[in-house]
Amino acid sequence: MTPSPTHLHLGGIATVTRYREGLQGRGHLCELFGGTSEGGLKQSLEGTIGRFRPDIVHAHDALRTGLSLLGLRTPWVVSLSGEELHQDMLDDERGPLVCEVVRRAHRVMVPNGEAAALVEERVPDAVGKIDVVPRAAVKLAIGGTDLRRSLGIPRQRFLVFLPGGLRPIKGQHRAIGVVSVLRAAGADVELIVAGPDQDAAYADGLRALGKQPGVRVLPTLAHDRMGACYTDADVVLNTSLSEGASPVILEAGILGRAIVAADAPGNRELIRHKETGLLFGSEEDLAKQILALYRNRAAAGALGVRIREDFQRRFDSDREIATLLSSYAAA
């Protein structure tokens, strides 16, 4: 089960689609529920379960899909998003709902050990049924239309790419704020922000900020274009206040792109500072790091090589599906 509408939950649908393909590749029959492009459900959940008669139901996102499984007799599991771990669980209204789903699920999946410790601390009843299922880093096709060609950006300009849903927890405003600093320092830099509107007021604010020179705020890019967009960028950026396991970092890293990311929960599990990427704390740090890579393109290239090698070792597709199946078996 994936959150809908899928055009607003791109990371979720990418992960769930990868799970389905991996499970089917091992001979399992798997049906995706809630994955229509326009967000409508083809039929009711109860009808789907009655027709499909699954051995297990997997809710990807406790708040948006797991709540509907409370009371289900069929074994069911839930995987938590970064937003649920670091924001929803702490909210006065949403927190009790997420925690109830966690308490009643047969197994709870998280992307890393840090997240597992957080869940155990906040929901003691979940101790003993939490599984760490590391996300896979899968290479996207790179044959789509790239950013430079489609937007007329000169090859010599330093291109910083920041994809992701437009909502406060993603923190894109922090990147927009440093572009004027970089350009004042003489850097020929352009920032491309792209993603679906997940908070209308925040998205409108970003577009207002994005009217300054050197910034463009684009709508969601088609998934088949993302590989080309990553490889076209000099730096891929993540400004999130918190993450679970950022699909952007995993997708860009396995393609060998230099990554600058917020020093936030989730990101620290993926990136080793100054070894496989750069982590920033403040906007001043962010500006300094981008400027350093602008002035030393060879260093950016070296970071890209190291993160690709690191991700190939740590985030293998077969390992992801094997740990997923182990969690299912335990449920």
KEKE-838279 format. One record per residue: residue in three letters; x, y, z of N, C-alpha, C, O, CB in turn. Coordinates in steps of 0.001 Angstrom, whole numbers, plus 500000, padded with zeros to 6 digits. Each point is the difference from the previous one (the first is absolute). Glycine has a CB too. Example, Ala and Ser with C-alpha at 12.3 -4.5 7.8 and 13.67 -1.06 7.14 Angstrom:
Ala513190494310507800499110501190500000500900501200500000501036499981500665497072498846500581/Ser501542502223498034500820501190500060499230501090500730500509501108500169500675498264497686/
// end
This chain:
Met500840498819500000499160501181500000500881501238500000500915500133500812497251498631500401/Thr501539502138497860500801501215499892499112501227500160498839499971499592502793498847498899/Pro498885502253502091499196501219500138499566500541498641500736499906499018500485500623503098/Ser497591500030497841499493500650498796499666501452500334499738500308501163499343497490497942/Pro500920503090499926500331499743498601501502499827499800500801500676500645497185500631498677/Thr502384497794499791501408499640499859500854501141499463501204500027500253498073497640499380/His500132503281499628500822501104499487500455500935501122500872500841499785497893499020498040/Leu500652500001503371500443500786501148500920499199500925500618500570500899497258500733498957/His502217497400499933500807499141500874500959499186499130499935498772499950498196501097501790/Leu502753500848497584500860499364499005500976499004500621500254498939499430499538503112499186/Gly500759498293502559500916499073500653499301498714500389500553498911499847500765503016500987/Gly497446498204499678499247498823500415499685499083498842500194498789500101498847502540501733/Ile500473499225497058499642499146498865501244499376499386499936498868499522498050502560500030/Ala503151499278500444501234499421499468500445498810500844500413498971499464500257503279499640/Thr499244497894502225500406498917500886499079498797499864500466498866499883500476502815501695/Val497753498564498437499036498900499936500067499293498640499882498776499934498622502454501684/Thr501682499523497315500141499383498678501253499121499955499987498912499422498824503053499518/Arg502263498518501672501234499196500050499781498716500802500473498932499611500904503173500207/Tyr497900498005501310499666498807500778499220499002499138500323498812499962499636502569502157/Arg499018499113497194499170499103499194500826499287498937499879498788499819498155502704500585/Glu502802499263498897500815499387498948500970498976500574500216498943499407499585503153499252/Gly500788498219502504500923499065500628499310498737500467500546498907499855500835503011500836/Leu497424498215499871499238498840500458499547499144498826500088498773500053499156502529501942/Gln500274499337496951499577499247498826501183499298499345499857498906499454498274502719500197/Gly503042499012500407501192499374499454500388498730500722500706499157499447500041503070499869/Arg498797497630501919500261498783500777498813499044499997499966499035500764501576502284500670/Gly497485498957497699498903499061499836498783500248500858499110499151500050502588499267499359/His498228502720501273498853500306500854498980500838499231500366500873499213501108499032502834/Leu497254499821498190498940500790499406499741501203500902499777499842501200499189498108497696/Cys501064503236500535499905501219500803499092501000499300500164500262498808502146499353502137/Glu496738500941499785499093501004499447500220501331500701500078500062501227498230498159498212/Leu501792502843499773500195501343500535498646500677500153499229500082499044503060500077499889/Phe497427500319502256498706500645500268500220501482500271500870500373500787498187497472500149/Gly500145503003498404500114501440500195500982500644499054500385501151500204499034498500502146/Gly500998499636496616501037500513499127499518500560498684500747499957499023500693498432502027/Thr497355502133498873499544500600498751500596501393499843500202500710500985497660497959499125/Ser502415501714498660500704501263499756499209501201500496500589500983500450500494497976497572/Glu497601500978501904499191501136500428499616499906501464499290500865500514499849499331497175/Gly501321498767502985499773499902501435498704499318500372499768499768501187501552502261499039/Gly497828497640498832498756499312500318500248498519500249500941499429499449497797502235499175/Leu500452497725502178500127498573500260499079499247499034498831500352499842501741500065502616/Lys499960498565496911499224499265499019498816499291500652498953499825499377503113499879499247/Gln498103499895502616498924499348500727500309500109501480501057500500500383498466497902497700/Ser499573501140502736500197500126501436501097499060500486500271498963499395497328501694500862/Leu503021499735500847501024499145500600499395498659500419500587498944499766500667503097501030/Glu497576498014499821499350498760500439499737499067498820500201498790500098498744502457501806/Gly500601499332496975499740499185498817501267499416499423500016498849499564498013502550499964/Thr503038499388500464501272499522499470500539498844500842500447498990499456500038503310499652/Ile499475497847502214500494498938500879499141498741499857500516498882499999500355502853501615/Gly497805498462498264499119498849499839500238499262498700499912498773499958498418502400501415/Arg501968499553497570500250499368498699501387499391499916500178498886499508498257502732499460/Phe502542499128501520501400499572499857500410498962501036500870499168499743499639503068499324/Arg498860497814502108500294499091501120501516499883500249500567498916499865497321499800499604/Pro502753502377500887501457499995500165500438499252501255499246499873500965500838502300497830/Asp501148497338501168500613499420501200500394501091500971500038499783501211500794498279497451/Ile499460503109500806500429501109500844499678501312499303500002500072498772501834498520502246/Val497886502450499768499750501344499472501082500919500553500298499972501194497177499627498634/His503104501210499303501087500907500379499543501438499769499784500413498861501978497841500557/Ala498091502505501667499643501412499915501270500836499992500756499996500972497049499582500211/His502428501130497734501168500881499923499547501392500404499408500721499197501683497890498958/Asp499183501769503081499562501270500593498852499714500967498881499692499590501824501619498335/Ala499600498799503363499032499638501042498774500889499981498875499507500079503000499672501302/Leu498329502127498516498887500940500129499047499930498818498783500038500182502696501443501146/Arg499060498417497463499161500091498808499462498659499536499005499961499277502303502010500078/Thr499318496932501037499506498688499568499807499030501163499098499163499959502052501202497872/Gly499683499735503205499923499039501089498746500088500842499532498988500523502885501089499505/Leu497025501131500113498800500167500828498847499123499516499214499502500806501505502839499684/Ser499184497474498211498895499218499450500153498509500252499088499229499698500641502510498571/Leu501411497838502280500227498578500248499741499603501453500054498816500332501622501218497838/Leu498046500926502688499735499668501400498792499061500076498921500317499500502037501915501266/Gly499239496631499855498930499012500094500030498949498907499212499055500041499447502682501025/Leu502238498401497946500101499014498927500504498666500546500973499962500753499456501880497585/Arg498908497069501284500405498680500494501200499446499240500804499253500557496834500327500102/Thr502476500785498084501173499577499224501255500632500592499966501176500364498627498580497542/Pro502526499501502205501238500612500501500365501245499190499912499998498772500880497741501992/Trp499616503318499932500367501224499302501202500665500660500224499883501205497390500417498097/Val503143500395499872501209500689500444499934501441499528499223500341499108502129497515500829/Val499466502981500668500028501408499612501449500462499887500844499617500810496929500796500325/Ser502510500405497865501311500657499906499792501493500201499071500588499445501836497626498973/Leu499964502393502378499849501397500405500816500926499110501126499684499614498474499569502734/Ser499812501892497334500713501017499224500822500876500939499781500008501211498404499982497024/Gly502759500743501195500807500921500800499155501079500649500265500400501134501650499160497360/Glu497064500918500793499128501031500557499241499478501212499791500732500968499985500288496758/Glu499812497721502226499307499412501146500937499859501199499615500264501139498865498509497288/Leu502750500809501299500967499789501077500362501298500708500094500040501227500799498012497517/His499308503008500481500580501222500553499019501146500167500347501039500562501745498262498408/Gln496682500520500547499039501088500105498640499511500494499521500452501040501686500726497124/Asp498165497900501098498642499563500348499925499365501382499041500238500733500526499413496851/Met501433499540502788499957499321501300500067500984501162499621499662501122501457498356497825/Leu499401503195500792500136501012501050498818500969500021499913500860500877502564498947498913/Asp496618500051499246498861500914499897498889499565500962499740498809500166500839501674497412/Asp498772500498503050498962499688500996498833499220499403499429499136500666501218502926500560/Glu498994498234497524498860499321499372500425498740499252499399498939500167499463503268499624/Arg502173497914499388500399498871499157500812498962500759499941498811499686500045502723498373/Gly500773498911502942500881499093500719499309498781500583500471498884499778500891503068500723/Pro497524498206500249499321498824500563499503499028498930499971498791500232499356502626501692/Leu500281499096496907499532499130498923501142499156499442499851498793499813498370502881499625/Val502928498970500295501156499260499498500442498954501018500285498859499634500435503146499027/Cys499337498376502614500450499074501044499047498815500151500440498885500284500645503033500902/Glu497615498313498626499030498903500079500207499006498860499919498789500208498436502754500901/Val501909498960497695500298499115498868501250499176500298500027498795499749498913502848498647/Val502093499006502138501240499310500334499751498921501056500531498894499894500772503187499550/Arg497903498233501558499716499027501062499291498758499472500270498886500449499594503001501163/Arg499225498309497432499138498894499583500477499263498755499469498940499671498682502308501333/Ala502839499294498304500555499307498834500725498729500439500518499924501114499721502275497666/His499791496803500329500715498767500326501516500209499953500738499432500806497338499238498273/Arg502373502141499983501414500397499941500052501459499569499096500499499330501676497125500110/Val500300503047500955500209501408499660501347500116499299501016499562500539497579501241501440/Met501424499776496840501237500128499220500489501447500003499227500941499824500065497126498721/Val502012502076501660500649501311499977501257499885499145500514498896499816498572501721502492/Pro501426500510497162501122499906499056501384499884500630500960499663499307497644501636499186/Asn501521498975502815501333499951500611499900499823501511498917500083500581501975501372497578/Gly500248498302502459500038499751501434499601501199500840499391499840501057502369498522498495/Glu498574502835499992499619501211500723498477500102500107499462500355501049502636500793498144/Ala497225498540499715498535500044499996499420498925500913499006500238500686501034500663496973/Ala500573497921502352499528498915500873500056500417501461499072499734500764501709498577497560/Ala500307502342502063500144500452501390498940501032500360499477499993501114502978499563498754/Leu497225501337499187498967501009500241498634499344500234499267500393500907502020501241497672/Val498377497371500602498705499332500134499924499251501327498971500035500674500869499745496821/Glu501236499547502880500013499268501279499819500953501175499326499668500974502170498591498012/Glu499106502922500922499887500983501079498579500543500109499488500185501104502916500423498562/Arg496954499649499185498686500638500019498854498999500138498936500343500517502021501469498088/Val499252496960500939498951498975500084500624498733500592500355499086499256498378501890498734/Pro501403498960503336500639498833500619499351498675499627500667498965500000499963502510501860/Asp498068498541497819499319498763499607500539499432498686499753498840499673498213501976501515/Ala502764499999498070500523499538498713501336499285500132500478499413499029498334502469499895/Val501795498152502242501298499344500198499867498517499673499095499325500491501552502355501298/Gly500253497828497387499973498596499612499312499734498680500062498884499485499963500594502887/Lys499318501529497068499348499773498698500385501061498961499265500249499044498829498674502170/Ile503063501690498995500488501019499064501088499384499124500934499374500503498523502498501138/Asp500416498309497058500980499478499042500628501154499229499298500881499502499413496954500291/Val502608502152500112500712500975499177500074499449498576500620498967499751500744501881502245/Val497997499857497084500005499608498592500644501143499209499304500930499591498587497612500677/Pro503425501402499512500678501088499278499445500136498585499743499004499323502336500612502042/Arg497741501624498201499489500246498653501094499721498965501182500222500263497210501514500641/Ala501212497786497941500959499746498927500295501284499230499148500879499874500026496753499942/Ala502031502452499684500386501088499094500013499426498585500870499202499651500528501989502152/Val497636499221497394499816499436498660500329501056498954499536501138500082498685497283500774/Lys502582501191498163500357500931498933498807500274499099499380499077499472502980500100500605/Leu497326502102499756498954500396499071500578500118498590501191500264499831497585500950502019/Ala500384498592497153500423500207498616500373501471499802499368500888500573499135497215498627/Ile502505502146500003500494501373499828499750500532498588500657500945499563501086498585502162/Gly497313499865497571499770500395498615498932501054499799499675500329498859501036497436500559/Gly498727502781501666498940500999499850500534501372499617501197500171499770497481498567501894/Thr500424502230498270500389501379499678500660500631501213499435499996501094498675500213497241/Asp503097500341501471500707500560501148499570501447500266499304500625499201502642497861500305/Leu498494502012501639499592501340500420500603501094499131499321500958499632500465498177502677/Arg501477500717497372500678501069499254499364500191498624499703501121499589502436498372501637/Arg497660499397498074499463500109498643498574500548500014499641500836499170501818497249500118/Ser497733501440501655498597500421500012499825501436500487499037500668499624500326496961500766/Leu501572502856500451499859501342500569500983501007499416499979501175500367499217497758501709/Gly501663500612497018500962500905499381501079500485500951500405501161499938497803499528498543/Ile502264498435502401501036500370500979501370499706499405500239498871499571498198500652502375/Pro502473501449498012501325499776499412500766498889500718499846499807501206500201502595498111/Arg500773496875499935500760498879500552500974500446501078500266499245500935499513499595496885/Gln500754502358502073500995500441500978499382500435501324500708500124500999500716500577497105/Arg497264499533501917499354500441501238499912498844500992499700498870499615498980502852499102/Phe501579498559502555499967498988501053498549499775500398499340500902500515502974499753500321/Leu497196498134498920498578499704500187499778499212501285500563498922500193499109501082497318/Val499493500556503365499639499365501268498541499557499907499122500821499735502560500598501576/Phe498057497312498901498678499420499806499419499568501342500619499231500735500027500007496951/Leu498154501263502628499339499697501277498580499475499720499057500789499947502316501012501258/Pro498465496874498616498667499448499783499344499565501306500684499711500983500045499549496755/Gly497945500698502264499271499547501186498704500757500171499840501097499464502312498302501610/Gly496920500023499670498718500627500248500142501356500668500842500181500880498163497565499297/Leu500170503208499405500078501365500540499148500080501263498794500239499943501583500739497736/Arg500276498816503457499350500121501299501056500366501020501182499746499767497027498572499613/Pro501403502283501764500991500588500915501102499063500450501149500423500122497062501027500624/Ile501464497260499511501022499107500534501141499771499007501086499572500389497149499328500987/Lys501517501387497338501052499818498989500966501184499941501091499875499444497314498732499245/Gly501211502531501874500938501101500226500613500653498775501105500537500085499355498332501967/Gln498856501100496810500607500567498783500301501489500119500889500503499313497895497780499384/His500491502433502163500231501444500136501434500294500438500535501067499698497042499246500871/Arg503043498750500137501380500217500462500972500068498834500970500757500036498482498063502090/Ala500285500382496832500885500027498831499787501258499177500960500603499520499027496903500432/Ile498753502892499882499716501200499214500685501207500631500467500895499296497321498135499965/Gly502270500991502059500604501126500697501486500164499785500526501094500204497735498613501442/Val502448499228497942501459500111499856500430500335498573501168500312499769499062498057502091/Val498852501573497187500400500224498609500552501408499802501006500181499314497256498177499944/Ser501089502634501332500492501376499845501389500157500616500823500765499499496809500078500532/Val502624498431501056501331500037500636501046499421499051501082500567499843497869499222502451/Leu500729499094497082500937499350499081500268500878498779501143500125499561498044497630501217/Arg499788502835498691500181500834498810500755501277500335500757500513499176497132498552499864/Ala501906501454502182500754501179500430501482499680500145500849500880499863497116499976501318/Ala502346497860499102501406499573500113500614499704498641501151499569499919498345499491502329/Gly499746501166496687500534499815498649499737498636499404500525499688498931501192501916501672/Ala497485497575500057499722498657499504498865500034498973498926500543500262501851498480501932/Asp499475500394496646498960499877498974499187498746500321500238498929499441501197502253498780/Val497611498970502683499238498875500555498526500162499665499468501110500010502202498627501859/Glu497676499145497833498546500004499843499406498870500824500492498872499974499699502119497708/Leu498743499323503052499297499018500823498673499647499342499208500878499658501891500014502438/Ile498667497794497730498724499501499484499303499246501130500505498991500493500401500839497114/Val497928500674502794499149499327500984498837499385499237499360500681499198501296500930502688/Ala499060497112498350498917499342499265499278499012500900500628499223500720500637501047497129/Gly497401499770502102499227499051500792498541500377500066499625501115499637502394498409501686/Pro497145499548499141498558500262500091499662500909501169500702500005501011498869497780497953/Asp499366502978500900499509500848501093499349499114501067498930499436499768500702502521498634/Gln501001497921502748499435499212501097499498500890501131499341499528500926502198498602498478/Asp498776503155500516499483501010500920499855501273499173500994500628499636500106498311502459/Ala497657501438497612499749501082499051500654501315500408500604500679499170497261498211500268/Ala502017501473501847500565501277500449501519499985499891500606500978499562497452499336501997/Tyr502554498580498838501460499904499933500470500032498540500974500679499674499047497993502483/Ala499285500592496966500373499981498585499885501394499383500863500402499220498371497211500626/Asp499714503125500493499845501365499487501139500898500490500507500841499259496991498847500682/Gly502891500117501321501107500782500542501313499705499295500795500906499751498039499123502432/Leu501393498693497494501220499630499275500014500638498610501034500491499546499067497334501728/Arg498771502163498070499961500585498656500232501505500045500608500562499090497818497633500190/Ala501096502457501770500276501434500152501495500232500203500577500903499396497127499455501590/Leu502924498823499867501444500111500214500767499643498726501068500547499727498607498899502706/Gly499756499623496795500685499508498814500030500951498828500517499657498937498832498153501806/Lys500110503369499433500031500979498913501336500738499914500232500766499065497309499497501197/Gln503332499504500715501304500663499976500900499355498953499766498856499610500001501731502825/Pro501261500130497103500922499450498996500678498727500510500380499906501167500008502413497944/Gly499754496705499990500717498780500342499167498929500663500545498999500468501405502401499745/Val496729498784499842499118499018500638498821499708499084499415500915499421501267499886502877/Arg498972497929497572498777499606499297499279498966500853500616499053500491500419501413497224/Val497667499716502459499163499035500717499079499364498979499138500667499428500967500647502761/Leu500080497377497581499274499291498952498947499074500600500086499630501171501936500497497353/Pro496985499500500670499048498967500446500703498643500077501192499888499714496877501391499244/Thr501178497700501429500539498652500065500562499581498650499375500229498964498988499206502842/Leu502811499955498203500586499455498780499599498537499852499919499277500994502026502333499168/Ala497807497953498621499658498599499752501121499101500510501180500325499866497444500324498114/His500997498219502604501006499117500599501011499509498972501165499781500334497148499518501359/Asp501252500523497049500942499513498993501001501075499567500913499717499224497326498701499997/Arg501595502814501275500975501055499736501024500141501126501037500638499816497226500541498849/Met501456498236502489500803500301501181501453499549499863500903500703500454497028499098500893/Gly502311499049498042501380499546499843500830500999499218501122500325500389498085497325499703/Ala500240502842498796500711500997499196500196501293500775501041500645499884498006498342498042/Cys499948501397502871500117501243500772501090499884501070500768500940500208496792499526499379/Tyr502507498394501086501065499804500981501379500102499344500872500720500487497591497817500860/Thr501729500745497558501328499967499378500374501330499385501182500278499794498503497312499763/Asp499322503239500145500265501308499421500431501020501048500614501014499668497729498466498558/Ala501336500254503044500311500948501073501439499853500482500551498899500011497051501054500678/Asp502999501160499707501323499951500615499907499570501451500885499313500509499897502473497940/Val498141498619502220499754499626501393498511499711500159499155500737499489502799500683501340/Val497736497502499883498613499709500380499867500350501473500847499634500815498898498503497437/Leu499186502571502080499846500588501327498823499375500743498976499668499402502012502472499749/Asn499176497704502169498901499608500886500018500965501182501009500122500695499106497401498602/Thr498759503163500924499942501008501061499009499621501100499601500854500792501013500879497521/Ser498986496998501741498937499573500907500374500176501468501159499853500389498119498524497880/Leu499717501940502528500199500093501444500114498613500614500595499840501066498141502324498975/Ser500703496836499300500158498608500417499626499118498823499268500419499104500229500131503330/Glu501012498223497575499711499027498952499939498610500628500469499784501117500666501663497122/Gly498272497610501012500125498593500355501222499462499273501067499833500591496415499891499768/Ala502349500007498355501116499668499110499679500695498682499232499471499196501281498245501940/Ser500054503438498636499639500858498882500153499301498651501112499611499642499577502336501731/Pro498217497882497862500132499434498658500894500845499100500720499469499154497019499539501110/Val502214502305499920500836500881499173501476499705500221500758499877499038497472501897501052/Ile502185498112501170501406499719500287500397498634499457501078499851499424498791501581502630/Leu499269497570498124500315498652499511500086499981498472500917499401499439497936499607502574/Glu500199501643497317499996499993498532501168500788499437500646499554499052496876500229500980/Ala502761501381500538501106500816499495501347499370500347500927500023499190497647502031501035/Gly501532497386500976501268499416500428500420498818499161501173499880499645498320500883502622/Ile499567498354497404500364498817499220500379500376498573500642499218499298497827499401502116/Leu501129502589498152500411500502498684501299500801500077500448500557498998497146499509500323/Gly503007499992501865501303500640500130499974501509500027500951500642499556499933497418499322/Arg498036502523501640499932501452500073500507500490501353499819499332501018498236500663497387/Ala502575501165501598500403500639501258498748500472500732499116500605499394503115500121499616/Ile497691498997502291498807500331500774500368500880501184500950499724500731497975498119498567/Val500305503218500873500067500841501192498648499867500688498968500288499395502725501360499565/Ala498302497918502301498741499705500686499997500598501394501047500206500614498721497685498067/Ala499027502383501803499840500505501359500489498962501003499765498802499841498274502603499433/Asp502647499077501766500467499123501071498805499707500905499837500615501054502549500331498851/Ala496782498106499665498715499737500645499825498493500174500673499216499330498328502891499667/Pro500096497481501902499720498571500160499659499363498654499292500600499191499894499822503153/Gly501302498394497420499790499318498729501129500265499032500582499058499462496980501101500892/Asn502763501105499408501087500325499082501353499544500539500871499582499238497804502371499954/Arg501493498131502119501279499565500597500225498511499851501138499534500055498686502324501566/Glu499093497380498189500131498560499778500478499695498581500559498932499749497628500674501934/Leu501596501316497399500352499769498600501356500575499620500725499408499200496865500605500291/Ile502757501144501080501184500737499560501021500120501114499666500345501134498924500919497255/Arg502659498448501276501115500245500923500656501316499589500554500121498907499836497371501487/His499536503487500500500423501361499677501454500047499539500897499465500652497459501396501016/Lys501850499791497195501302500211499356500608498724499428501082500044499415499270501836502144/Glu498972496988498600500472498753499399499151499625498791500524499769498910500305499469503330/Thr497847500704497962499122499638498890499048501130499622499226499862499053500931497769501678/Gly499888503451499973499149501153499727500258501067501049500892499853500835497352498678498099/Leu500981502539501023500157501089500961498692500208500745498924499967499402502824501133499147/Leu498346499115502771498839500288500833500120501439500513501075500428500421498693497113500255/Phe499127503194499284500038501384500474499039500190501165498975499327500100501640501458497595/Gly499743500156503188499153500320501129499223501290499799498806500059500293502795498745501149/Ser499062502220498067499380501317499825500020500390498532500655499360499177500050501320503141/Glu498563500384497369500025500507498631501389500507499632500412499909498844497167500700501349/Glu503134499919500781501378500438499746500872498812499617500809500098499078498905501802502545/Asp500126496967499083500738498777499653499653499551498589500876499626499221499162499693503196/Leu498676500725497266499548499561498679500654500836498902500489499457499009497323499800501987/Ala502194502049499181500610500879499001501491499690499845500510499952498881497799501838501665/Lys502388497999500571501438499718499942500276498684499276500957499896499233499359501375502907/Gln498845497731498107500235498688499400499745500011498498500771499424499232498602499519502933/Ile499555501706497419499734500089498562501099500811499311500447499644498910497064500184501517/Leu502920501257500210501049500830499415501306499231499882500718500150499012498186501878501940/Ala501415497143500052501226499206499946499962499019498831501005499824499312499240500400503178/Leu498604499131497275499888499062498885499985500732498663500495499480498999498256498936502484/Tyr500684502788498497500020500818498782501445500312499607500348499975498820497403501030501777/Arg503078499286500390501388500372499729500909498801499794501126500145499523498497501889501806/Asn499893496782499027500808498782499851499115498885499458499519499154500754502015501539501150/Arg498256499313496793499111499011499383500552498584500139499241499032500030499992502714498354/Ala502087498138501700500604498666500165499583499394501340499770498795500099502200501892498467/Ala497935500161502468499568499507501312498566499514499943499658498994500621501918502587500502/Ala497574499132498130498610499564499832499953498640499310499230499121500389500011503281499489/Gly501584497436499100500043498720499300500467498861500891499479498888499919500953502353497991/Ala500556499037502945500514498964500903498940499573501014499878498815500313502435502115499405/Leu496916500038500799498907499655500920498987499093499314499496499051500600500819503131500605/Gly499392498117497530499049499192499249500472498563499826499211499064500125500068502994498699/Val501984497771500892500558498648499843499912499226501312499614498831500013501942502011498196/Arg498802499812502891500008499299501296498596499640500470499796498920500555502291502299500032/Ile496937499673499197498654499666500469499398498883499144499259499164500516500433503203500310/Arg500610497609497902499499498912499160500553498652500474499256499027500115500568502563497933/Glu501470498358502222500604498755500482499431499590501350499762498817500243502323501742498509/Asp497694500420502130499450499732501328498573499462499903499654499035500680501800502776500274/Phe497722498807498209498610499569499863499908498621499348499120499211500345500177503191499488/Gln501599497304499234500002498675499388500243498914501040499455498901499897501362502107497966/Arg499993499299503126500274499025501069498852499906500998499650498904500437502782501559499299/Arg496979500675500628499069500034501141498531499866499659499215499554500835502438501835500237/Phe497955498988497714498574500084499698499648499179498767499559500525498978500379501749502051/Asp500269496438499102499795499054498921498520499608499886499332499833501020503014499317499312/Ser497144500705498463498590499670499777499633498629500543498937499839500598501110501593497384/Asp500808497588501821499704498650500494499911499981501517499156499306500566502002499719497445/Arg499709501736502651499970500048501463498705500653500482499425499571501001503098500547499064/Glu497018500906499237498754500660500376498834499012499983499230499938500958501649502227498118/Ile498985497069499852498882499073499887500159498836500979499005499500500526500721501138497056/Ala501493498931502667500211498919500959499575500414501405499360499220500705502532499937497893/Thr498454502057501817499605500458501335498505500274500063499375499809501043502900501176499282/Leu497149499463498564498551500197499941499276498671500206499048499925500776501268502036497668/Leu500124497007500872499381498679500135500197499413501386499132499281500494501233500358497083/Ser500759500655503055500230499529501375498994500633500952499493499341500908502956500349498597/Ser497262501605500282499009500672500834498611499411499769499242499799500950502140502298498997/Tyr498286497627498802498715499383499691499871498641500701498966499681500587500999501514497186/Ala501104498022502149499975498661500605499792500091501511499281499190500585502236499959497594/Ala499120501843502448499856500169501444498580500413500381499536499698501099502881500924499030/Ala496891500073498956498623500430500265499016498840499861498798500184500189501792502111498998/
// end
